[in-house]
Amino acid sequence: MERTLVKTAIYSFVTSFSLLLVLIQRVKYTTDLEGMGSFEETSYPDFFFMILRYSIIITYIMVIVVFLSKRFKKQ
């Protein structure tokens, strides 16, 4: 069971990090009430720490889900 949890953690972390790197935009366009628009750019360190944080959260959730599913299948 530990082997399955470790593999789940590694694969979910790598997969979520890769997907978030592609899907989350670093530059956002915002429009105010008068219709004027501006770009808001996130710095690279903040961007990577945000992606890292989300990947760790997704990894914990996946490991807990796999642990609970393995636990209930035994009973």
Secondary structure, 3 states (H helix, E strand, C coil): CHHHHHHHHHHHHHHHHHHHHHHCCCEEEEECCCCCEEEEECCHHHHHHHHHHHHHHHHHHHHHHHHHHHHHHHC
